Amino acid sequence: MAKILEKDNIRDKVAHNTEDGGLVIETAQDVSQIIEQNKKEYNATTGKWGGDVFDNKIASIPLTVIDDLNKAGIMRGFHVVDQKKFRAWLNNPDNRFFRTRQGRV
């Protein structure tokens, strides 16, 4: 038996495991719009960083990914607690589609 709860573009699916009586929770989010916008912003920038701190947006990260970063101890809520690991995560080519600016952090 499964129960699906939806809020905005995030969906939580809760299912009961009948074998051991445990509970399985799956969280999913449609991130296609975020990734498409990130691609546009990424392609509109160069590897050079601007002098204005407000002109240096480097990423848009979906809430489900922020949850994963919280579980990994890199973030606490929306606050980065491990800058070194966060920079490494942002510079990892596997996470490039979250970036909105070229270059290395």
Phi, psi and omega in degrees: 000133182234146176236127181249127177245130179242139175218118184053236180256016177253134181236127174256129178243122181249127180228142178269133176272114184284340183291314182238008178074011180282179181235130179249128178239124178244129177247129180228150178217135175282110184254009185299320180292320179297315182293319178297317178295319178300318179300315180299314181293320180299313182290341180272000181247170173245182177282354182275142180262139180282164179282338182273120182301331181280354179258015185240042175297130184246345182197156167234117187245124179297155182300323180294328177286323175299322175301317178296320179294327174295315180296328180279355180081011179277326178234159171229108189067235177254016182253129177282123181255342178233089184301319183297313179292325179294317177299317179298320179296315180295325182277350179293126181303333178294338182254014185301326184289353172270347183281146176242003181216140177284169179097183179254147178272000000 
